[in-house]
C-alpha cells in the first residue's frame, strides 16, 4: 500500500494506491477505505493498482489520522498526518458595487452559485489521463487559502490559486475531460468548468475569451481560453480552482502527484 505524501496541509489532497493479488479467491472488485468520516473512491489502472485521490478539507483539524483499508478478508491501516498551517490574511480594495451587491446582483450571484453547485456535485466516469499539468506557464500571484478582507468589510477565503498573466495569455486544460460549464458569471466573469470524472473538476475564471464550447470533450494541454479580468477582478489574471468530491483543494498539491 502506498500513501503519498504522508504529510499534508489542510486543503491538500493525497494519493492512496493499493496493489491487489488477483490470484487470491478472496480478492474483491475494489477495496474499501474511509478518511475523516467519508468513503474513499478508487479507480483501477493498467497495472492492476487501485488508486484514490483523497481531499483534505481546509477546515480539517491538524493531527494524525488512521485510514482503515479493507480488501476482501485483509485489513491494513495507513496513516496520514495533517500538519498545522496558518493561512495569511490579505486586504483588498474593490469597487464598492462589487462588494456590497445590489438586489439584482445578489439575486444573480445566488442563481449562479446554485448552478455551480449542481454541476460540481456530479459524479461521472473518470476520464483524466495520468498526472495533471498547470493551466499556464506563469507564476502564482496568490496562494490557496488566503483570507481576504475586502474594503475593510467582508471576509472570504481564497479557495483556488491565482496565476499572473497579461490579457491574452493562453490557458490550457489541466487534463482530459468534458466542458461542464462555459458561462459569464458575476464573480468569476468568463468561466470554464471541466469535469474530469469521479467528482473531480477544474475551474478557470476571469477569461477574456473562450476557446471551447459547453459539452465539448477536451484533451490535456488543449487551449480553452485566454487570461483576462472579467467578473470581480482588479487586474488581469487567471483564478484557477480544483474541486474534488465537493471539497475545494489546493491545486498545487494535485500537480505534485505522480498518477
N, C-alpha and C positions, 0 to 999 in steps of 0.2 A: 504494500500500500504506500502510495506517495502523496505527500502533502506539501504544496509549495505556494507561497513561502510558509514557514512555520510560525512567523510572527507578522501581524498586520496592524494597521491603524484603523480606527473607526472610519467607515466609508470605503474601505478597500474591498477587494474580493480575492478569493484564493482558489487554488486548483486541488481537487481530490481525484486521484487516479488509482484504480484497483484492477489488478490482473486476476482473472478467474480461471481456474483449471477446468476446462471443458470436458476433460476425461472423467471427472467425478460425476456419478449419477445424481448427486445432490446439488449440482451446480444450478443456480436459479437463472431466470431470464435477466434479472437485474438486481444489484444489491439494494439494500435499504439503509438509509442513514438519515440523521437529523442534526441540525445545528441551531442553537438558540430557539428551540421550540418549533422550527419549520422543517418540513421534509425536504430532502435534497434530491434534485432530479439529475439522473445520469443519462449519458448517451454512450454509444459504443463506437470505437474507432476501428480502423482496419486491422490493427494488431491485437484485437480481442481484449482491449482495455475498456473498462467502464470509467467515464470521465464526468466530472461535475464542476461547474463554476458556481461558487458559493458566495453570495453577497453578505457583507457585514454592514448593517445599518449604522449610520453616522452617530446614532444615539446609543450604540451598544456599549455596555459598561466594560472598562478595561479589566481583564483578568484572564486566567487560563480556562479554556473550555474543552470539555471532552466531546468527541464525536464518536458515537457508537455505530459501527458499520456491521450489518448482518448480511451474510452471504450464505444462503442455504442453512446448514447447521453450524456454520462457522461464525464467530463473532470477534471483532477486533475493536480496539479503542485507539483513535487518533487524538492528538492534542494540538490545539491552535491557541496561541496567545494573542489577545488583543491588547496592544500597548496604549498607554495614556498619551493623549496629544491635545495641546491647547491650540485651537484654530484661531488665527489672527482676526482682528477687527479692522474694518476699513470704513471711512466716512466718504460718502459720495454726494455730489450736488447734481441734481437733475432739474429740468423744467418742472415747475410746480404741478402742472396738469398731468405729468407722468407719475406723480407720487400720490397726490390727492385726486382720485378719479372722479369724473362727473358721473351722474347716474347712468348715462348711456354707455360710457366706457366701462363702468363697473359691471353692468349687465353683459356687455360684450366679453369682458375678461372671464366672467363666470361661465358663460356658454363655451368659450374656448377651453377653459380648464376641464369642463366635463367631457368635451370632445377628446382632449388629450388623454384623460383618464380612461375613457372607453377603448382607445387604441392601445395604450400602454399596459392594459390588463389582459391583453390577448396572449394565448399560449399556442403557438403554431409549431409545425415541424422544423427541426434545426436545418438551416441551410448555410451557415457560415462555414468557411473553409480555413481550418487551422488557425494560426495566430492572426491577431488584429494589427493593422497599421495606423499611423496617425493621420488625421484628416488634412493636415497642411504640413509644410516644411518649416514653418515659422516657430518662434519661441513662445512660451507661455507668458501672458501678461497678468493673469490672476489664477490662483490655485483653487482647488476644490475645498469647500468647507468654510471659506472666509465669511465672517459675519459682516453684513453690510448695514450701515446706518445711513439712510437716505434723507437728506435735507434736515438732519437732526431730529427726525420724527418717526420714521418707520424702519423696522428691522427686518432683514431677511437673511437666509443662509444661501450662499452660492453653491448650488448642487450640481455644478459642472466645472469646466475649466474654460478660460478664455485664451485664445491664440491671437497674437499680434498679426496684423496684415493690412496692407493698403486695400482700398476698394478695388475689386477685380482680381485679388489673389485667388488662385484655384483652390477649391475644396473637394476632397476625394471621399468616396465611400470607404469606411474603415474595414469592411468585409462584405461578403455577398449577402444579398437579402432582397426584400421587396419594399418599395416605397409605400409606406402605410399612410403618409400624410405629406401633402405639398400645399401649404396654405400661408396667407398673410395674417399673422396673429398680432394682437395688440402689444403684448410684451416682447415676443420673440421676433416680430417682423416676419420677413420671408423665412419660413421654417420648413425643413425636411425631416421626416422621421422614417428611419429604415428598420424594418422588422427582420431580425436575423434568426428568429425561431427560438423556441424554448423560453419565451418571456424575456429575450434579450433585444434591446432597442438602442440604436444610436440616434442622437438628436442634434441638428445643425441649425443654428439661429442667426438672425440679422443679415441674411444673404442679400446681396444686391441683385443677383439674377439666379433663376432656377435653370438647371440643365437636365432635369428629369421630370417625369410625369407621375401622378398618383397611380399606383398599381403596377408600375414598371419594375421588372427584375433587373437588379444592378449587380455588378461584379466588384470584387475588391480592387480598389485603386481607380475606379471609374469616376470621371468628373461629374459632380452632382450640382455644383453651383459655384458662385463667386462670393468672396468676402464683401460685406457691406456694413451699413449701420442703420438698417430698417428696424422698426419697433422701438422699444425703450433701450436706446444705446447712446452713449455720449461721444462715440467715435467709432471708426471702422474697426471691426474685429470679428472673430468667429467665437460664439459661445457654443461649446460642444459638451454634450452630456451622454452618459450611459445609464440606462435603467435596466435592471435585471430582476425579474420576478417581483416587480413592484417596488424595488429598492433603488434609490439613486446612489450610484457608486462612483468612486474616483476613477476616471478613465485611465489615468497613468498606471494604476495597478493592473488594469487589463492588458495594456500594451507590454508589460513586463513578462507576461505569462507565455510559455512555450507550449502551444497546443498541437 
